[in-house]
Amino acid sequence: MALGKSKPRKGHNGANRSYKRSVMDLKNRGRDIDRIQDDIKKVLDGKELPGVVDEDVPGGGLHYCVPCARHFSSDIVLRLHMRSKPHKKRLKLVAEEQYTHKEADAGAGCSGRDTDK
């Protein structure tokens, strides 16, 4: 190495970016589909209303898309979102039947007799 030049430190030259990327993916992660399906059931039963005033979220919490679990700043932006492709894809995902614990156990290879003990 030439005089005055130091070796680049690990993490500053693009190394180890996979760790940083996964941390950011978890930080910006949305709600899971099964939790959204539970929210929709609550709204249909009348137990929970999506338009609750909250000053900490965009639009004061009045403009909320339940299937996408997102708040919007105005009614116009919410209507534009309703026509978007990601919203329509999310509607298809939410319309699927929700998995039960019994189906999850069967997929993992556990029989009903093992879980009864």
KANOR-V563068 format. One record per helix or strand of 3 or more residues. SS is the DSSP state (H for helix, E for strand). FROM is the first residue (numbers start at 1). LEN is the number of residues. Records with the same first field share a line. If there is no record, write none. Layout:
# KANOR-V563068
SS: FROM-LEN ; FROM-LEN
This chain:
# KANOR-V563068
H: 17-11 ; 33-13 ; 58-4 ; 75-8 ; 85-11 ; 101-8 ; 112-5
